Amino acid sequence: MTTPLASTATAAHRIAVLVLDHALPLEISMPFVVFGAPQLPYDVLLCAREPGPVATDHGWPIVIEHGLNALSTADTVIIPAYRDFLEPVPDTVTDALRAAHARGARIASICTGAFALAAAGLLDGKRATTHWHHADELARRCPTAQIDPDVLYVDSDDILTSAGVVSGIDLCLHLLRADHGAAVANDIARGIVAAPYRDGGQAQFIRLPSRPLTSADLGATQEWALRHLADPLTVAELASHARLPLRTFERRFTAETGTTPMKWLNAARVDHARELLETTDAAIDHIGHQCGLGTAANFRHHFRNITGTTPREYRRRFASR
């Protein structure tokens, strides 16, 4: 079931996906997968330095209808990963990116797309990320930026960057959640069979232990926990459900998810609270208890820690969506 939006009377939010030479097709498609659903108020288009065929990293071209002029009317610009990120970025591209940013457009990159933002000077003084393998090179090229190689994505207000490959989906879902709330973003995530919420602070590169892990190791316990968020669950109870010693459970959980069991549980509780704030009229204190976050003060603390705002302000912004 798709989540309807309250109103589509306003003009669609225009997203320009800027395809540079030898861009990676998977990353090019991500904004269309997340924002392209017909019930969403987005207009997603491809653009390039010039209209016409643009070579991809896989050797076949994509025919692009729009040139850089598309950035002059875009509300959001997304630059997918591209192979030639160590080469100079054409002045026409960096000029167009700077102009779009100065006009107020939101600028985002997936993986090595961050190098184009660095070339345009848009990462100066910002916190950012890229694929962990290329983080040192990005830091060398942009010494005033704080490059974090250990996260999935970074939101620096109007400049957003993601790590490699699949984290581009996480970034797009984060943008959707910021625009229209958790219920809409989670609905789209279910439709594309993606994790509904992976916090940007989770590790992008996880060194696995020698024993092979499968989703069955912890998946059943995570699903069980999601059905019992109202209960005062402890890490020991999660370990007991998984039939693992506590320390073994904690090590495996961190290895598989890149975060600790309690951080994952609190994020899941807050995400459920976001949906309830958007879709129900339940009292805020009741929602805190229903999500297992306890007292109103504890609920506000964890909610603000993850979302940056209060439950009341979040409801005011998204309840009508």
N, C-alpha and C positions, 0 to 999 in steps of 0.2 A: 504494500500500500504506500502511495506517495503522500508526502506531507504537503497540503496546499498552503500557499502563501496568502497572506491576508489581502494583498492588493497588488495588482500588476498594472495599475493605471499609470504609474510614473514611467518615465523613459527607462529602457533597459540599460543596465550597467555594461558598458562596452569594455571588453578585454581583448587587447591586441597581443597575440603570441608572435614574438619577433624571432624569426628563423634565420640564424646565421649559417654561413657556409659549413657544410658537413655536420649539420645538427643531427642529434640522435632521435630517430623516429619515435621510440617509446616515450621519451620525455616531451616531444612535440604533442603527442596525443593526450597527455595527462590533463591539461586544462579543459579539453573538450569532453573527456570522460566525466569530470567532476562538475563542470559548470554548464554542460551542454544539454542537460535534461530539459524537456519542453516546459515543465512547470516552473522552472527557475527564470528570474528576470534578468538574464544575461544575454549579451550579443557577443559571441566569441569568434574572432577572425584571425586568419594568418596574415602576416606581413613580412617583408624582407627588404633588403637594401633597394631592390628594384623588383617590380612585378615580373613574373616569368618563372622558369624552372630553377630550383635551387638544389644542389647536390646534397644528399644525406650521407651520413657516416657509413651506411650500408651499400652505397654505390648506385642507388637509384634516386631519381630526382622527385621533388614535390613541386607542383606548379602552384605558384603563389599569385593571388589576384591583386594584393595591395602592396604598395611601397611604404616608405618611411612616413609618408603623410598620414598614415593611419594612427601613428602615435600622437598626433596633434589633437585627436578627439577621443583618445582612450582614457577611461577612468582607471584602468589597471593595465600595466604592461608586464608580460611574463617572458623571460628569456630562457628557453630550454638549454640543456647541455649541448656543447658542440665540440668537435674534435680539435679544431685549430685554435684552442684557447690560449696557446703560448705565442701565437702570431699577433702582430699589431691589429687593433680594432680600427676599422675605417673611421675617419673623422666624421663622416656623414652620420654614422651610427651613434657615436658618442655625443655628437651635437644634438641629435634627435632625442636621445635618452635624457640628457641634461635639460632640454627644453620641456619635455614631458613632466619631469620631476618638478621643475620650477613652476609649471602651470598647476601642480597639485595632484598629478597622477600618482597612484600607488605603483611602485616598481618592485618586481619579484624576480628571482632567478632560481633555476633548478640546476643543481650540481655545478658544472663548470661554467654555466651562464654567469656566475658571480664574477668571472674574470672580465666580462664586458662591463659590468657595473664598476669594477675597480678602474678600468681604463677610462671610464667617464667621470671618475672622481666621486662617485656616489657612495662609496664605502668609507671615505675619509672620516675618521673619528667615530665610526660605527662599529658595533659588534656584528659579526657575520660568520657564515660557515660555507663550506663547499665539501666535495668528496674528501674524505680523510686523507686519501693518497696524495692530493694536490694542495692540502692546506698550507704546508710550509711555503710552497711557491707563491700562493696567494698572499701570505703574510709578507713575503719578501717584496712583492710588487706593490703592496699597499701597507707600508709600515705604520701608518697612523691608525689603521683599523685593528680591532681586537678580533682575531680569527680564532674561532673555537672549533677544533677538529672533532669534538666528542659529542656533538648534538645532532638531532635530526633536522631541525630548522631553527632560525632565529628571526624574531619579529622585532625590528627596530623602528616601529611606527610605520613610516611611509616607505621603508626599504626592508624587504624580506628576502632571505636567502635560505636555500635548503641544501642538505647533503646529497649524496649520490642516489640515483635511480629511484627506488620506491619511495624514498622520503619526499620526492616531489608530489606524490599523491597526498602525503600527510600535510604538506604545506598548502596545497589547494583546498583540502578539507578544512584546514585552519582558517583560511581566508573566507570560505563559505560560512563557517561557524561564526566568524566575526561579523559577517554581513547579515546573516539571517538566523543565527542561533543554533543550539545543539540539536534540536529535534530535526530540523531540515538537514543539517550536515550528517547526522546519524542515519537518516533515511537514505540519503544518497550513498553513504558508505555501505549500508546493507545491500543496496542494489548492485554495487560494483564489487561486492564481497571483499571489502577492505576493512581493516581495523577501524572502528568508529572513532577512536580517539587515542592517538599516541602523542604524549606531551613532547614539545620540542626539545626539552632537556634530556630525553632518553638518549642512550648511547647509540651512535650510528655504526660503530664497529665493535662487535662483541666477540671476544676470543673464547671459543667454545672448548669445553673440556674434552679429553680424549674419547670418552664414551659417547657414541652418537646419540643425539637427542631427537625425539620426534614430538610433534604437537600433542600426542596422546599422553606424554609424560605429565604435563601440567594442565592441558586444555580442559580436562574434565573438572579439575579443581577450580579453575578460573570460572567456568560456566556455573558451577555450584555456588561459588561466592557471589556471582552476579545475581543469582536468584535469592540470595539471603543478605542483601546489603543492609536491610533494616536490623539485622542481628548484630550484637557487639562482637564481631569476629576478631580473633587474634591470629597472629602468624602461626602460633602453635596449633590452632585449630585447622588452619589451612594445611599445615604439614601433616597433621593427623589424617585429614581427608585424603591427601595424596599418598598416605602410607609410607612416609619418609621420615627419617630423623630430622629434627628441626634444622640443624646446621646444613645437612645435605640439601634439604628443601630450599633453604635460603640461597645456597650457592647455585643450584640448578635454576631457580627462578630468575636470579639476576643474569645468569648466562643466557637464558632463552629470551628474556624480555628487555634486558638492558636497564632495568630499574629494580628497586627492592620490592618485596611483597607489600609492605605497608604503603609505600608511595603509590604503587599500582592500585591498591584498594581504595586509598583516599581519592585518587583521580577518578576511579570508577564511580565512587559515591557522589563526587561533585558533578560528574557528567550526568548522572541520573537526576540529581537535583536541578540541573539546568533544564532538562526536559520537563520536569514537573513544574518549574517556575514558568515555563513558556506555555504549557498546555493545560494547566489546571488553575483553579482559584484557591487551592489549599493554603492555609496559613503558613507563613514562612517557618515558624517554629515547628509546625507539624511536619513540614518537608524535611527539616533537619533530622528529626527523629526517624522519619520514614526511610531516609537514606543512610542511617547508621552514624550520623555525625553528632548526635547527642544534643547538648544544650545549644541555645541560640548563639552564645558567645563562641563555642567551639565550631559551630556551623559557619559563622561569619569568618572566623579565622582561616579555616581550610578553604572556604570558597574564595575569599579574597587572595589567598596565597596562590591559587591556581589560575583564577580568572582576572585578577587585578581590579575587581570591583565588588560591591556588596550584593547579596541576594536581592535586596529591594531595588537597587538600581538596575540590576540585570533584568528583573521582571519588567520594570518600567520600559526598558528598551525593546525587549523581545516578546513580551506576552501577546502582543497583537499580531505576531508573525505566524 
